[in-house]
Amino acid sequence: MSFEAFLLVAAVLLVDVLVGDPRYRLHPIRLIGSFIGGGERLLRSRGWNGYAGGVALLLVSVAVAAGAAAGVLSVLWAVSAVAGWIAYVVLGAHLVAVRDLAGHGLAIGRAADAGDLGEARAATGMLVGRDTERLDAAGCNRAAIESLGENLTDSVVAPLFYFTLFGLLGLLAFKVVSTADSMVGYKSERFRRVGWASARADDVLAFVPARLTWLLVVLAAAVLPGMSGRDAARCGVRQHALVPGPNAGWSEASTAGALRLRLVGDVWRDGVKVVDGIWLGREEDREAATLSDVRRAVLLIGVTTFLFMVVAFLVLAVAGVVPWPERLLAPWPPFGSTA
């Protein structure tokens, strides 16, 4: 990977931070979700919603998304190098969610801080998949921070990780798998077999990024005032298994330790208590999360993301693949170097 490619990763992140994630019908993630949903319904209507059908659904979804992106980018690049660069960066920015994630969390914290519990619960419901009717203001803030910590891997570090290693198509493939897991990866009777491949693929792809996120959170907390890198490290190692799945607990538990805040507690979904008094964080830490805590969590995400970019650059530099300055203007089209 060349330094030009690293600049593309930085450009994608910068566009996401400055502009955010736009909402419109033809958003790439919406299109991917519609394709996966339609494919699952087709398989179920024909009785093909077993394990083999789930594998086919995942592979076809990845192939269609990658093929469509490659086709569009190839055409635009043939028309104009500028158009190709812009499309590459814009599409990549659609698949990273730093600003959108932080904005959702802050919206919850501000509503709760203003005493508008209805709005806080509504905003919480847009970010988490749980019942919100039982949540008080502190509970809404905790849910926001939990989601910020958990999604730090899936929405920020993992996408940037695969973009850095494999370019835009690697990032796109990860997002297809992640979207499929969020749609059909549930252990319900309907999705138990057809969603197995998506859930397992997501577990595999997020394995390294989840642990990298834990390390980056530890480093970020170590340099941020009022946070604890030591507690982030300990909570991540000791408590990650309390969160379902092999990956989500690493960033969520380390976030609790970093902020010195207890997270989770009781969680209800569809009227059923699915988590009963399981807490992340130290026993002596408080449970009453505030808007200030949400803001600290957003700061933690920002610094963690910055550290990822620093580490990515240093790895490239140590590997000896960063070119001399005169090569910085060398063309680097989306599908390989012209060198």
C-alpha positions in Angstrom: 0.0 0.0 0.0 1.4 3.4 -1.0 1.3 6.7 0.8 -1.2 7.8 -1.7 -3.6 5.1 -0.5 -3.1 6.2 3.1 -4.0 9.7 2.0 -7.3 8.3 0.6 -8.0 6.7 4.0 -7.4 10.0 5.7 -9.6 11.8 3.1 -12.5 9.4 3.7 -12.3 9.9 7.4 -12.1 13.7 7.1 -15.1 13.8 4.8 -17.1 11.7 7.3 -16.1 13.9 10.2 -16.9 17.1 8.4 -20.1 16.1 6.5 -21.5 13.1 8.4 -23.7 10.4 7.0 -26.4 11.7 4.7 -29.9 10.1 4.8 -31.4 9.4 1.4 -33.1 6.5 -0.4 -30.1 5.5 -2.5 -27.6 5.4 0.4 -25.2 2.5 -0.2 -26.0 0.9 3.2 -29.8 1.2 2.5 -29.3 -0.4 -0.9 -27.3 -3.2 0.6 -29.9 -3.7 3.3 -32.7 -3.8 0.8 -30.9 -6.4 -1.3 -30.2 -8.6 1.8 -33.7 -8.3 3.0 -35.2 -9.1 -0.4 -32.8 -12.1 -0.8 -33.8 -13.5 2.6 -37.5 -13.2 1.8 -37.0 -14.9 -1.5 -35.1 -17.8 0.1 -37.7 -18.2 2.8 -40.6 -18.2 0.2 -38.9 -21.0 -1.7 -37.8 -23.0 1.4 -34.1 -22.4 0.8 -33.5 -20.6 4.1 -31.2 -23.2 5.5 -27.4 -23.0 6.1 -26.6 -23.3 2.4 -29.1 -20.6 1.5 -27.5 -18.3 4.1 -24.0 -18.9 2.7 -25.3 -18.1 -0.8 -27.1 -15.0 0.4 -23.9 -13.6 2.0 -21.7 -14.4 -1.0 -24.1 -13.0 -3.6 -24.6 -9.9 -1.5 -20.8 -9.3 -1.3 -20.3 -10.0 -5.0 -23.2 -7.7 -6.1 -22.1 -4.8 -3.9 -18.4 -5.1 -4.9 -19.3 -5.5 -8.6 -21.6 -2.5 -8.6 -19.1 -0.3 -6.9 -16.3 -1.5 -9.1 -18.4 -0.9 -12.2 -19.4 2.6 -11.2 -15.9 3.6 -10.2 -14.4 2.2 -13.3 -16.7 4.2 -15.5 -16.2 7.4 -13.6 -12.4 6.9 -13.6 -12.5 6.4 -17.3 -14.4 9.6 -17.8 -12.3 11.7 -15.4 -9.6 11.1 -12.9 -11.1 13.8 -10.7 -14.5 12.1 -10.9 -12.9 8.8 -9.9 -11.1 10.3 -6.9 -14.2 12.1 -5.7 -16.5 9.0 -6.1 -13.9 6.8 -4.3 -13.7 9.1 -1.3 -17.4 9.9 -1.2 -18.4 6.2 -1.3 -15.8 5.4 1.4 -17.1 8.1 3.6 -20.6 6.6 3.4 -19.3 3.4 5.0 -17.6 5.0 8.0 -19.7 6.5 10.8 -17.6 8.6 13.2 -19.7 11.8 13.1 -23.1 10.0 12.9 -22.3 7.8 15.8 -21.1 10.7 18.0 -24.1 12.8 16.9 -26.6 10.1 17.9 -25.0 9.8 21.3 -24.9 13.5 21.9 -28.6 13.9 20.9 -29.5 11.4 23.6 -27.4 13.2 26.2 -28.8 16.6 25.4 -32.4 15.5 25.5 -31.9 13.7 28.8 -30.0 16.7 30.3 -32.9 19.0 29.2 -35.4 16.9 31.1 -37.1 15.7 27.9 -37.3 12.0 28.8 -39.6 11.2 25.9 -37.2 12.6 23.3 -34.2 11.0 25.1 -36.0 7.6 24.9 -36.9 8.1 21.3 -33.3 9.0 20.4 -32.1 6.0 22.4 -34.4 3.8 20.4 -32.8 5.0 17.2 -29.4 3.9 18.4 -30.0 0.7 20.4 -32.1 -2.4 19.9 -33.8 -2.6 23.3 -36.9 -1.4 25.0 -36.6 2.2 26.1 -39.8 2.8 28.1 -38.2 1.7 31.4 -35.1 4.0 31.0 -34.7 7.1 33.1 -32.3 9.9 32.1 -29.3 8.1 33.5 -30.3 4.9 31.8 -30.6 6.7 28.4 -27.2 8.2 28.8 -25.7 4.8 29.8 -27.3 3.2 26.7 -25.8 5.9 24.5 -22.4 5.3 26.0 -22.7 1.6 25.7 -23.7 1.9 22.0 -20.8 4.3 21.4 -18.4 1.9 22.9 -19.7 -1.2 21.1 -20.0 0.5 17.7 -16.6 2.0 18.0 -15.4 -1.4 16.5 -18.0 -2.0 13.9 -18.6 1.5 12.7 -15.1 3.1 13.0 -12.1 0.9 13.6 -13.0 -2.2 11.6 -14.1 -0.3 8.5 -10.9 1.8 8.6 -8.9 -1.3 9.3 -10.1 -3.1 6.2 -9.9 0.1 4.1 -6.3 0.5 5.1 -5.4 -3.1 4.2 -7.6 -3.8 1.1 -8.9 -0.5 -0.2 -12.5 0.5 -0.8 -13.7 -3.0 -1.9 -12.3 -4.5 1.3 -14.2 -1.9 3.3 -17.3 -2.5 1.3 -17.1 -6.3 1.8 -16.8 -5.8 5.6 -19.9 -3.5 5.6 -21.9 -6.0 3.6 -21.1 -8.7 6.2 -21.8 -6.4 9.1 -25.1 -5.3 7.6 -26.1 -8.9 6.9 -25.3 -9.8 10.5 -27.4 -7.0 11.9 -30.3 -8.0 9.7 -30.3 -11.8 9.7 -27.7 -12.8 12.3 -30.2 -13.0 15.2 -30.7 -16.4 17.0 -34.4 -16.4 16.3 -36.2 -19.3 14.7 -36.6 -17.4 11.5 -32.9 -16.5 11.1 -31.2 -19.4 13.0 -30.0 -21.2 9.9 -30.1 -18.6 7.1 -28.3 -16.0 9.3 -25.6 -18.4 10.6 -23.1 -17.6 7.8 -23.4 -13.9 8.2 -23.1 -14.0 12.0 -20.0 -16.2 11.9 -18.4 -14.2 9.1 -18.9 -11.0 11.1 -17.3 -12.6 14.2 -14.3 -13.6 12.1 -13.8 -10.3 10.4 -14.3 -8.3 13.6 -11.9 -10.5 15.7 -8.7 -8.5 15.1 -10.3 -5.0 14.9 -12.1 -5.6 18.2 -8.9 -6.3 20.1 -7.1 -3.5 18.3 -9.9 -1.2 19.4 -9.4 -2.3 23.0 -5.7 -1.4 22.7 -6.4 2.0 21.1 -9.0 2.8 23.8 -6.5 1.9 26.5 -3.9 4.3 24.9 -6.5 7.0 24.4 -7.7 6.8 28.0 -4.1 6.9 29.2 -3.5 10.4 27.7 -6.9 11.9 28.3 -7.5 13.8 31.6 -10.0 12.2 33.9 -9.8 8.8 32.2 -7.9 5.7 33.1 -5.9 3.6 30.7 -5.2 1.0 33.4 -8.9 0.5 34.2 -9.7 0.4 30.5 -7.2 -2.4 30.0 -8.3 -4.4 33.1 -12.1 -4.1 32.3 -11.5 -5.1 28.7 -9.6 -8.2 29.6 -11.7 -9.3 32.6 -15.2 -8.3 31.4 -15.4 -8.6 27.7 -16.9 -12.1 27.9 -19.9 -10.6 29.9 -21.2 -9.1 26.6 -22.7 -11.6 24.1 -20.4 -12.5 21.2 -16.7 -12.8 20.9 -15.9 -9.2 19.9 -18.4 -6.5 21.2 -17.3 -6.7 24.8 -13.7 -5.6 24.2 -14.5 -2.0 23.2 -17.6 -1.7 25.5 -16.0 -3.0 28.6 -12.8 -0.9 28.0 -15.0 2.2 27.5 -16.6 1.6 30.9 -13.2 1.3 32.5 -11.8 4.3 30.7 -14.6 6.5 31.8 -14.7 5.0 35.3 -18.4 4.4 34.8 -20.7 1.4 35.3 -22.6 0.4 32.2 -25.3 -2.1 31.1 -27.3 -3.3 34.2 -30.7 -4.5 33.2 -31.7 -4.6 29.6 -35.2 -5.4 28.3 -36.1 -6.3 24.7 -39.7 -7.0 23.5 -40.9 -7.0 27.1 -38.4 -9.7 28.2 -35.4 -9.0 30.4 -32.4 -10.2 28.4 -29.7 -8.9 30.7 -30.2 -9.1 34.4 -28.0 -7.0 36.5 -24.7 -7.5 34.6 -22.5 -4.5 35.0 -19.3 -3.5 33.2 -16.8 -1.3 35.0 -15.5 -1.3 38.5 -17.9 -1.9 41.4 -16.9 1.4 43.1 -17.7 3.5 40.0 -21.1 5.3 39.6 -24.0 4.2 37.5 -25.6 7.7 37.0 -24.4 8.7 33.6 -24.7 12.3 32.6 -24.4 14.5 29.5 -20.8 15.1 30.6 -20.1 11.4 30.4 -21.6 11.2 26.9 -19.3 14.0 25.8 -16.3 12.2 27.4 -17.3 9.1 25.5 -17.4 11.0 22.2 -14.0 12.5 23.0 -12.7 9.0 23.7 -14.0 7.8 20.3 -12.3 10.8 18.6 -8.9 10.3 20.1 -9.2 6.5 19.5 -9.8 7.2 15.8 -6.9 9.6 15.6 -4.6 7.0 17.2 -5.7 4.4 14.7 -4.6 6.8 11.9 -1.3 7.4 13.7 -0.7 3.7 14.1 -1.6 3.0 10.5 0.8 5.6 9.2 3.6 4.3 11.5 3.1 0.7 10.4 3.4 1.8 6.8 6.5 3.9 7.5 8.2 1.0 9.4 7.3 -1.4 6.6 9.3 0.9 4.3 6.4 1.5 1.8 6.0 5.2 2.3 7.4 6.8 -0.9 9.7 9.8 -1.2 7.9 13.2 -1.1 8.2 13.7 -4.9 5.9 10.7 -5.4 3.1 12.1 -3.4 1.5 13.5 -6.6 1.8 10.2 -8.5 -1.6 8.9 -9.7 -3.2 6.1 -7.7 -6.5 5.1 -9.3 -9.0 3.0 -7.4 -8.0 -0.3 -8.8 -4.2 -0.4 -8.6 -1.2 1.7 -9.2 -0.2 3.0 -12.6 3.5 2.3 -11.7 
